[in-house]
């Protein structure tokens, strides 16, 4: 039996109250909040964050055969993004990687391919940062998120959802578009797109149920991913009349998260469902994709999407505009970082991307970064690779630097003591400087350090562990 082994959504720490937009611009905004990626997050880091949760659910990462990554905002145009995730997740070198994008339909197509694949275990990962012109509907209605779905056979591990069947419908029409590098998303009149999505969604839905031998009433709940609220409204009304629960699209609390939205809704759908229930995902983007699943008794790990929606800290609108580059602000008067060395990064990729240190076999001393000579006993080349990305640490001491270059000053550097040994100075993120305390527990997170000469530079930072800081507002 093939199906979903586990799924997870990742919502970044920050939230923008939509009412703050109108307070500054005099118009726009609306009700509710949207999720906001930090200045050091991008589609790659959002995808890594979600994928780390599913890979920590007890599944052996060595069993992964392929990895697909979807986003509408790729870091590179000439280079794949999936290998970056592959390195950060420490997957085997034999894993096949694929960028499923850059369109909105990439994630749904990757999920369909995974469910029909003969690969033993497939990781379908998505991450997106959605923005737009100041005061635009895309700015207020968008959201930032990551999502990851592990698909495989029940021989690999227990399934949280059995795959029952699916169907797709495709028709070319111009609904929404954005040229490469453009900030603004253009859209035709919504009623035009609504009519096309109504026909496509009903067609795909009817064929998917027929393939499974089901009727509307056999389905307990459905999640609909669509670029605007009108899309799929006819199908949602029909299902509601049949007693099917159409779940919250998360538009009011999170926003539409582009390529990450289908995976985010799949995770939320499975977290809310009970064993034995038949559930379905309807994804609308350049067509319609319907996936029908049956929830099993297997449990899911990690924070739920609902728990993450209720968390987070408020972000001032001016800070949001600065992070997105819409509002240029004066940075600290220190030189910007130079571009990273590609050859040096490749030589140290286990450390840079996988956060793998070394432990001396004789003394047990943990070295961060990895070393050839142990600081205890001076043993040479007698080390074992030791991953530390999943270990927590405590802040031994810290400093707040208002002069070091950063897109979001000040920078907080902390000396962190890791569980099981090891000490390393790290930059803190997702926390206001005033909330940092000695002894605070932190966890590791993969982030974008900066960009120079078109090269995105990644490494690991530390952020407060859940419950270690009371959510507040960014500086």
Secondary structure as a PSIPRED ss2 file (coil, helix, strand):
# PSIPRED VFORMAT (PSIPRED V4.0)

   1 X C   1.000  0.000  0.000
   2 X E   0.000  0.000  1.000
   3 X E   0.000  0.000  1.000
   4 X E   0.000  0.000  1.000
   5 X E   0.000  0.000  1.000
   6 X E   0.000  0.000  1.000
   7 X E   0.000  0.000  1.000
   8 X E   0.000  0.000  1.000
   9 X E   0.000  0.000  1.000
  10 X E   0.000  0.000  1.000
  11 X E   0.000  0.000  1.000
  12 X C   1.000  0.000  0.000
  13 X C   1.000  0.000  0.000
  14 X E   0.000  0.000  1.000
  15 X E   0.000  0.000  1.000
  16 X E   0.000  0.000  1.000
  17 X E   0.000  0.000  1.000
  18 X C   1.000  0.000  0.000
  19 X H   0.000  1.000  0.000
  20 X H   0.000  1.000  0.000
  21 X H   0.000  1.000  0.000
  22 X H   0.000  1.000  0.000
  23 X H   0.000  1.000  0.000
  24 X H   0.000  1.000  0.000
  25 X H   0.000  1.000  0.000
  26 X C   1.000  0.000  0.000
  27 X C   1.000  0.000  0.000
  28 X C   1.000  0.000  0.000
  29 X C   1.000  0.000  0.000
  30 X C   1.000  0.000  0.000
  31 X C   1.000  0.000  0.000
  32 X C   1.000  0.000  0.000
  33 X E   0.000  0.000  1.000
  34 X E   0.000  0.000  1.000
  35 X E   0.000  0.000  1.000
  36 X E   0.000  0.000  1.000
  37 X C   1.000  0.000  0.000
  38 X C   1.000  0.000  0.000
  39 X C   1.000  0.000  0.000
  40 X C   1.000  0.000  0.000
  41 X C   1.000  0.000  0.000
  42 X C   1.000  0.000  0.000
  43 X H   0.000  1.000  0.000
  44 X H   0.000  1.000  0.000
  45 X H   0.000  1.000  0.000
  46 X H   0.000  1.000  0.000
  47 X H   0.000  1.000  0.000
  48 X H   0.000  1.000  0.000
  49 X H   0.000  1.000  0.000
  50 X H   0.000  1.000  0.000
  51 X H   0.000  1.000  0.000
  52 X H   0.000  1.000  0.000
  53 X H   0.000  1.000  0.000
  54 X H   0.000  1.000  0.000
  55 X H   0.000  1.000  0.000
  56 X C   1.000  0.000  0.000
  57 X C   1.000  0.000  0.000
  58 X C   1.000  0.000  0.000
  59 X C   1.000  0.000  0.000
  60 X C   1.000  0.000  0.000
  61 X H   0.000  1.000  0.000
  62 X H   0.000  1.000  0.000
  63 X H   0.000  1.000  0.000
  64 X C   1.000  0.000  0.000
  65 X C   1.000  0.000  0.000
  66 X E   0.000  0.000  1.000
  67 X E   0.000  0.000  1.000
  68 X E   0.000  0.000  1.000
  69 X E   0.000  0.000  1.000
  70 X E   0.000  0.000  1.000
  71 X C   1.000  0.000  0.000
  72 X C   1.000  0.000  0.000
  73 X C   1.000  0.000  0.000
  74 X C   1.000  0.000  0.000
  75 X C   1.000  0.000  0.000
  76 X C   1.000  0.000  0.000
  77 X C   1.000  0.000  0.000
  78 X C   1.000  0.000  0.000
  79 X C   1.000  0.000  0.000
  80 X C   1.000  0.000  0.000
  81 X C   1.000  0.000  0.000
  82 X H   0.000  1.000  0.000
  83 X H   0.000  1.000  0.000
  84 X H   0.000  1.000  0.000
  85 X H   0.000  1.000  0.000
  86 X H   0.000  1.000  0.000
  87 X H   0.000  1.000  0.000
  88 X H   0.000  1.000  0.000
  89 X C   1.000  0.000  0.000
  90 X C   1.000  0.000  0.000
  91 X C   1.000  0.000  0.000
  92 X C   1.000  0.000  0.000
  93 X C   1.000  0.000  0.000
  94 X C   1.000  0.000  0.000
  95 X C   1.000  0.000  0.000
  96 X E   0.000  0.000  1.000
  97 X E   0.000  0.000  1.000
  98 X E   0.000  0.000  1.000
  99 X E   0.000  0.000  1.000
 100 X C   1.000  0.000  0.000
 101 X C   1.000  0.000  0.000
 102 X C   1.000  0.000  0.000
 103 X C   1.000  0.000  0.000
 104 X C   1.000  0.000  0.000
 105 X C   1.000  0.000  0.000
 106 X H   0.000  1.000  0.000
 107 X H   0.000  1.000  0.000
 108 X H   0.000  1.000  0.000
 109 X H   0.000  1.000  0.000
 110 X H   0.000  1.000  0.000
 111 X H   0.000  1.000  0.000
 112 X H   0.000  1.000  0.000
 113 X H   0.000  1.000  0.000
 114 X H   0.000  1.000  0.000
 115 X H   0.000  1.000  0.000
 116 X H   0.000  1.000  0.000
 117 X C   1.000  0.000  0.000
 118 X C   1.000  0.000  0.000
 119 X C   1.000  0.000  0.000
 120 X C   1.000  0.000  0.000
 121 X E   0.000  0.000  1.000
 122 X E   0.000  0.000  1.000
 123 X E   0.000  0.000  1.000
 124 X E   0.000  0.000  1.000
 125 X E   0.000  0.000  1.000
 126 X E   0.000  0.000  1.000
 127 X E   0.000  0.000  1.000
 128 X E   0.000  0.000  1.000
 129 X C   1.000  0.000  0.000
 130 X C   1.000  0.000  0.000
 131 X C   1.000  0.000  0.000
 132 X C   1.000  0.000  0.000
 133 X C   1.000  0.000  0.000
 134 X C   1.000  0.000  0.000
 135 X C   1.000  0.000  0.000
 136 X C   1.000  0.000  0.000
 137 X H   0.000  1.000  0.000
 138 X H   0.000  1.000  0.000
 139 X H   0.000  1.000  0.000
 140 X H   0.000  1.000  0.000
 141 X H   0.000  1.000  0.000
 142 X E   0.000  0.000  1.000
 143 X C   1.000  0.000  0.000
 144 X C   1.000  0.000  0.000
 145 X E   0.000  0.000  1.000
 146 X E   0.000  0.000  1.000
 147 X E   0.000  0.000  1.000
 148 X E   0.000  0.000  1.000
 149 X E   0.000  0.000  1.000
 150 X E   0.000  0.000  1.000
 151 X E   0.000  0.000  1.000
 152 X E   0.000  0.000  1.000
 153 X E   0.000  0.000  1.000
 154 X C   1.000  0.000  0.000
 155 X C   1.000  0.000  0.000
 156 X C   1.000  0.000  0.000
 157 X C   1.000  0.000  0.000
 158 X C   1.000  0.000  0.000
 159 X C   1.000  0.000  0.000
 160 X C   1.000  0.000  0.000
 161 X E   0.000  0.000  1.000
 162 X E   0.000  0.000  1.000
 163 X E   0.000  0.000  1.000
 164 X E   0.000  0.000  1.000
 165 X E   0.000  0.000  1.000
 166 X E   0.000  0.000  1.000
 167 X E   0.000  0.000  1.000
 168 X E   0.000  0.000  1.000
 169 X E   0.000  0.000  1.000
 170 X C   1.000  0.000  0.000
 171 X C   1.000  0.000  0.000
 172 X C   1.000  0.000  0.000
 173 X C   1.000  0.000  0.000
 174 X C   1.000  0.000  0.000
 175 X C   1.000  0.000  0.000
 176 X E   0.000  0.000  1.000
 177 X E   0.000  0.000  1.000
 178 X C   1.000  0.000  0.000
 179 X C   1.000  0.000  0.000
 180 X C   1.000  0.000  0.000
 181 X C   1.000  0.000  0.000
 182 X C   1.000  0.000  0.000
 183 X C   1.000  0.000  0.000
 184 X C   1.000  0.000  0.000
 185 X C   1.000  0.000  0.000
 186 X E   0.000  0.000  1.000
 187 X E   0.000  0.000  1.000
 188 X C   1.000  0.000  0.000
 189 X C   1.000  0.000  0.000
 190 X H   0.000  1.000  0.000
 191 X H   0.000  1.000  0.000
 192 X H   0.000  1.000  0.000
 193 X H   0.000  1.000  0.000
 194 X H   0.000  1.000  0.000
 195 X H   0.000  1.000  0.000
 196 X H   0.000  1.000  0.000
 197 X H   0.000  1.000  0.000
 198 X H   0.000  1.000  0.000
 199 X H   0.000  1.000  0.000
 200 X H   0.000  1.000  0.000
 201 X H   0.000  1.000  0.000
 202 X H   0.000  1.000  0.000
 203 X H   0.000  1.000  0.000
 204 X H   0.000  1.000  0.000
 205 X H   0.000  1.000  0.000
 206 X H   0.000  1.000  0.000
 207 X H   0.000  1.000  0.000
 208 X H   0.000  1.000  0.000
 209 X H   0.000  1.000  0.000
 210 X H   0.000  1.000  0.000
 211 X H   0.000  1.000  0.000
 212 X H   0.000  1.000  0.000
 213 X C   1.000  0.000  0.000
 214 X C   1.000  0.000  0.000
 215 X C   1.000  0.000  0.000
 216 X H   0.000  1.000  0.000
 217 X H   0.000  1.000  0.000
 218 X H   0.000  1.000  0.000
 219 X C   1.000  0.000  0.000
 220 X C   1.000  0.000  0.000
 221 X E   0.000  0.000  1.000
 222 X E   0.000  0.000  1.000
 223 X E   0.000  0.000  1.000
 224 X E   0.000  0.000  1.000
 225 X E   0.000  0.000  1.000
 226 X E   0.000  0.000  1.000
 227 X C   1.000  0.000  0.000
 228 X C   1.000  0.000  0.000
 229 X C   1.000  0.000  0.000
 230 X C   1.000  0.000  0.000
 231 X C   1.000  0.000  0.000
 232 X C   1.000  0.000  0.000
 233 X H   0.000  1.000  0.000
 234 X H   0.000  1.000  0.000
 235 X H   0.000  1.000  0.000
 236 X H   0.000  1.000  0.000
 237 X H   0.000  1.000  0.000
 238 X H   0.000  1.000  0.000
 239 X H   0.000  1.000  0.000
 240 X H   0.000  1.000  0.000
 241 X H   0.000  1.000  0.000
 242 X C   1.000  0.000  0.000
 243 X C   1.000  0.000  0.000
 244 X C   1.000  0.000  0.000
 245 X E   0.000  0.000  1.000
 246 X E   0.000  0.000  1.000
 247 X C   1.000  0.000  0.000
 248 X C   1.000  0.000  0.000
 249 X C   1.000  0.000  0.000
 250 X C   1.000  0.000  0.000
 251 X C   1.000  0.000  0.000
 252 X C   1.000  0.000  0.000
 253 X C   1.000  0.000  0.000
 254 X C   1.000  0.000  0.000
 255 X C   1.000  0.000  0.000
 256 X E   0.000  0.000  1.000
 257 X C   1.000  0.000  0.000
 258 X H   0.000  1.000  0.000
 259 X H   0.000  1.000  0.000
 260 X H   0.000  1.000  0.000
 261 X H   0.000  1.000  0.000
 262 X H   0.000  1.000  0.000
 263 X H   0.000  1.000  0.000
 264 X H   0.000  1.000  0.000
 265 X H   0.000  1.000  0.000
 266 X H   0.000  1.000  0.000
 267 X H   0.000  1.000  0.000
 268 X H   0.000  1.000  0.000
 269 X H   0.000  1.000  0.000
 270 X H   0.000  1.000  0.000
 271 X H   0.000  1.000  0.000
 272 X H   0.000  1.000  0.000
 273 X C   1.000  0.000  0.000
 274 X C   1.000  0.000  0.000
 275 X C   1.000  0.000  0.000
 276 X C   1.000  0.000  0.000
 277 X C   1.000  0.000  0.000
 278 X E   0.000  0.000  1.000
 279 X E   0.000  0.000  1.000
 280 X E   0.000  0.000  1.000
 281 X E   0.000  0.000  1.000
 282 X E   0.000  0.000  1.000
 283 X E   0.000  0.000  1.000
 284 X E   0.000  0.000  1.000
 285 X C   1.000  0.000  0.000
 286 X C   1.000  0.000  0.000
 287 X C   1.000  0.000  0.000
 288 X E   0.000  0.000  1.000
 289 X E   0.000  0.000  1.000
 290 X E   0.000  0.000  1.000
 291 X E   0.000  0.000  1.000
 292 X E   0.000  0.000  1.000
 293 X E   0.000  0.000  1.000
 294 X E   0.000  0.000  1.000
 295 X E   0.000  0.000  1.000
 296 X C   1.000  0.000  0.000
 297 X C   1.000  0.000  0.000
 298 X C   1.000  0.000  0.000
 299 X C   1.000  0.000  0.000
 300 X C   1.000  0.000  0.000
 301 X C   1.000  0.000  0.000
 302 X C   1.000  0.000  0.000
 303 X C   1.000  0.000  0.000
 304 X C   1.000  0.000  0.000
 305 X H   0.000  1.000  0.000
 306 X H   0.000  1.000  0.000
 307 X H   0.000  1.000  0.000
 308 X H   0.000  1.000  0.000
 309 X H   0.000  1.000  0.000
 310 X H   0.000  1.000  0.000
 311 X C   1.000  0.000  0.000
 312 X C   1.000  0.000  0.000
 313 X E   0.000  0.000  1.000
 314 X E   0.000  0.000  1.000
 315 X C   1.000  0.000  0.000
 316 X C   1.000  0.000  0.000
 317 X H   0.000  1.000  0.000
 318 X H   0.000  1.000  0.000
 319 X H   0.000  1.000  0.000
 320 X H   0.000  1.000  0.000
 321 X H   0.000  1.000  0.000
 322 X H   0.000  1.000  0.000
 323 X H   0.000  1.000  0.000
 324 X C   1.000  0.000  0.000
 325 X C   1.000  0.000  0.000
 326 X C   1.000  0.000  0.000
 327 X C   1.000  0.000  0.000
 328 X C   1.000  0.000  0.000
 329 X C   1.000  0.000  0.000
 330 X C   1.000  0.000  0.000
 331 X C   1.000  0.000  0.000
 332 X C   1.000  0.000  0.000
 333 X C   1.000  0.000  0.000
 334 X C   1.000  0.000  0.000
 335 X C   1.000  0.000  0.000
 336 X C   1.000  0.000  0.000
 337 X C   1.000  0.000  0.000
 338 X C   1.000  0.000  0.000
 339 X C   1.000  0.000  0.000
 340 X C   1.000  0.000  0.000
 341 X C   1.000  0.000  0.000
 342 X H   0.000  1.000  0.000
 343 X H   0.000  1.000  0.000
 344 X H   0.000  1.000  0.000
 345 X H   0.000  1.000  0.000
 346 X H   0.000  1.000  0.000
 347 X H   0.000  1.000  0.000
 348 X C   1.000  0.000  0.000
 349 X H   0.000  1.000  0.000
 350 X H   0.000  1.000  0.000
 351 X H   0.000  1.000  0.000
 352 X H   0.000  1.000  0.000
 353 X C   1.000  0.000  0.000
 354 X C   1.000  0.000  0.000
 355 X C   1.000  0.000  0.000
 356 X E   0.000  0.000  1.000
 357 X E   0.000  0.000  1.000
 358 X E   0.000  0.000  1.000
 359 X E   0.000  0.000  1.000
 360 X E   0.000  0.000  1.000
 361 X C   1.000  0.000  0.000
 362 X C   1.000  0.000  0.000
 363 X C   1.000  0.000  0.000
 364 X C   1.000  0.000  0.000
 365 X C   1.000  0.000  0.000
 366 X E   0.000  0.000  1.000
 367 X E   0.000  0.000  1.000
 368 X C   1.000  0.000  0.000
 369 X C   1.000  0.000  0.000
 370 X C   1.000  0.000  0.000
 371 X C   1.000  0.000  0.000
 372 X C   1.000  0.000  0.000
 373 X E   0.000  0.000  1.000
 374 X C   1.000  0.000  0.000
 375 X C   1.000  0.000  0.000
 376 X C   1.000  0.000  0.000
 377 X C   1.000  0.000  0.000
 378 X C   1.000  0.000  0.000
 379 X C   1.000  0.000  0.000
 380 X E   0.000  0.000  1.000
 381 X C   1.000  0.000  0.000
 382 X C   1.000  0.000  0.000
 383 X E   0.000  0.000  1.000
 384 X E   0.000  0.000  1.000
 385 X E   0.000  0.000  1.000
 386 X E   0.000  0.000  1.000
 387 X E   0.000  0.000  1.000
 388 X C   1.000  0.000  0.000
 389 X C   1.000  0.000  0.000
 390 X C   1.000  0.000  0.000
 391 X C   1.000  0.000  0.000
 392 X C   1.000  0.000  0.000
 393 X E   0.000  0.000  1.000
 394 X E   0.000  0.000  1.000
 395 X E   0.000  0.000  1.000
 396 X E   0.000  0.000  1.000
 397 X E   0.000  0.000  1.000
 398 X E   0.000  0.000  1.000
 399 X E   0.000  0.000  1.000
 400 X E   0.000  0.000  1.000
 401 X E   0.000  0.000  1.000
 402 X C   1.000  0.000  0.000
 403 X C   1.000  0.000  0.000
 404 X C   1.000  0.000  0.000
 405 X C   1.000  0.000  0.000
 406 X C   1.000  0.000  0.000
 407 X C   1.000  0.000  0.000
 408 X C   1.000  0.000  0.000
 409 X C   1.000  0.000  0.000
 410 X C   1.000  0.000  0.000
 411 X E   0.000  0.000  1.000
 412 X E   0.000  0.000  1.000
 413 X E   0.000  0.000  1.000
 414 X E   0.000  0.000  1.000
 415 X E   0.000  0.000  1.000
 416 X E   0.000  0.000  1.000
 417 X E   0.000  0.000  1.000
 418 X E   0.000  0.000  1.000
 419 X C   1.000  0.000  0.000
 420 X C   1.000  0.000  0.000
 421 X C   1.000  0.000  0.000
 422 X C   1.000  0.000  0.000
 423 X E   0.000  0.000  1.000
 424 X E   0.000  0.000  1.000
 425 X E   0.000  0.000  1.000
 426 X E   0.000  0.000  1.000
 427 X E   0.000  0.000  1.000
 428 X E   0.000  0.000  1.000
 429 X E   0.000  0.000  1.000
 430 X C   1.000  0.000  0.000
 431 X C   1.000  0.000  0.000
 432 X C   1.000  0.000  0.000
 433 X H   0.000  1.000  0.000
 434 X H   0.000  1.000  0.000
 435 X H   0.000  1.000  0.000
 436 X C   1.000  0.000  0.000
 437 X C   1.000  0.000  0.000
 438 X C   1.000  0.000  0.000
 439 X C   1.000  0.000  0.000
 440 X C   1.000  0.000  0.000
 441 X E   0.000  0.000  1.000
 442 X E   0.000  0.000  1.000
 443 X E   0.000  0.000  1.000
 444 X E   0.000  0.000  1.000
 445 X E   0.000  0.000  1.000
 446 X E   0.000  0.000  1.000
 447 X E   0.000  0.000  1.000
 448 X E   0.000  0.000  1.000
 449 X E   0.000  0.000  1.000
 450 X E   0.000  0.000  1.000
 451 X E   0.000  0.000  1.000
 452 X E   0.000  0.000  1.000
 453 X C   1.000  0.000  0.000
 454 X C   1.000  0.000  0.000
 455 X E   0.000  0.000  1.000
 456 X E   0.000  0.000  1.000
 457 X E   0.000  0.000  1.000
 458 X E   0.000  0.000  1.000
 459 X E   0.000  0.000  1.000
 460 X E   0.000  0.000  1.000
 461 X E   0.000  0.000  1.000
 462 X E   0.000  0.000  1.000
 463 X E   0.000  0.000  1.000
 464 X E   0.000  0.000  1.000
 465 X C   1.000  0.000  0.000
 466 X C   1.000  0.000  0.000
 467 X C   1.000  0.000  0.000
 468 X C   1.000  0.000  0.000
 469 X C   1.000  0.000  0.000
 470 X C   1.000  0.000  0.000
 471 X C   1.000  0.000  0.000
 472 X C   1.000  0.000  0.000
 473 X E   0.000  0.000  1.000
 474 X C   1.000  0.000  0.000
 475 X C   1.000  0.000  0.000
